[in-house]
């Protein structure tokens, strides 16, 4: 296989959205070339490993990631990888990777520990120690992971290394929040501008640090800024889950998180919105999305507004117009008419 052919094939499999999301897949690579092509990609872009496959002709893999960011979704079928001392001496990015298993099974061996991780489990590995990993289970294995640079992790390395290749539960409070955040991170990135993408990674890192510190019972060693950002992430998740409740108030949020209302407002001082303004904006964003959905034509504007916590239609109409420049009825008509025209044009082609 010539180098030019490989480069052309690789270029054809990579796409980057305006939001900075990069997708790479073996789908368009000839079956006989996929395994070699993927191994070269991993070596050049991630870290050096030796790969094997029990069925190279049926090998498949793909990656979706935030360009320059920490979040990555990886899928693979029939893949085993080994990273040796020789690989590490050649190049070590000195990173930890914390991942959640979304499909299949992942076998992980590192630092004299071996675990089989299944859907719902979390795991941790380091690029600085020999590693063996296997994607198996008779179906495509999928993981979502975040990169944690070793130099930026505010925890003792020798302590963190005790968690390598362990089966970590997502059933703790911080584990469940981290798991949910990881599952929606790539989707949220599509809705963010370039300036917002670094904050997504920062919040993910804070949640990861809090989760790892909790497992190691060293929460007090976590810097106050990390604890603050992790608390804000929990607050954001709570608000999102309860937007449909018209009774959601700052006092309820504070009580649920065992802090005072004054402290809640202080946490939001570094943000461009107050607590109440953030709640209102998120409700309006959801209403706007529903108003543009043709599948929800049968729902009245009042029903949509009520479903997202707006108790009075007149208040919703004023807030919507102030936010988006037109009444919700006019917005819905324009959006659905435009969508219908675009659909018709596509069908005519």
RAKABEL-V813269 format. One record per residue. PSI is psi in whole degrees, 0 to 359 (none if undefined). Layout:
psi = [PSI PSI]
This chain:
psi = [124 155 320 323 318 315 318 318 317 316 325 343 357 133 148 123 164 333 0 21 131 133 132 135 155 2 316 2 137 139 321 344 350 314 312 318 317 319 320 320 314 319 318 327 337 284 157 129 161 125 147 161 132 341 72 331 338 10 141 144 158 158 136 129 162 122 122 6 185 346 134 140 124 136 145 152 130 62 134 144 143 134 121 175 323 318 317 319 326 316 131 112 352 58 151 150 122 126 157 133 126 345 150 207 146 121 132 130 124 142 43 20 144 135 149 121 137 178 129 345 156 152 164 136 162 144 352 1 151 145 143 133 147 128 115 187 6 4 165 127 139 138 152 131 161 144 131 98 131 320 342 359 117 44 152 127 317 332 315 323 343 344 356 135 22 153 107 132 140 13 353 165 312 328 319 319 317 318 315 320 317 319 334 2 314 324 316 326 329 338 356 153 167 326 338 341 318 327 325 314 323 317 318 318 320 318 320 317 316 318 311 319 322 320 327 0 42 33 329 341 350 128 149 327 320 318 322 315 324 320 318 323 320 320 316 316 320 316 314 320 338 16 328 347 119 343 5 121 159 324 323 320 315 315 318 328 11 42 166 159 322 317 322 312 326 322 327 358 331 358 159 352 151 173 311 321 323 319 313 317 317 321 316 320 318 319 317 317 315 325 338 0 113 335 346 20 329 345 134 163 321 321 320 315 316 324 340 22 5 113 326 123 322 320 320 315 317 316 321 315 321 325 321 2 3 158 154 325 315 319 315 316 315 316 314 326 317 319 320 321 320 320 319 320 320 321 334 341 none]
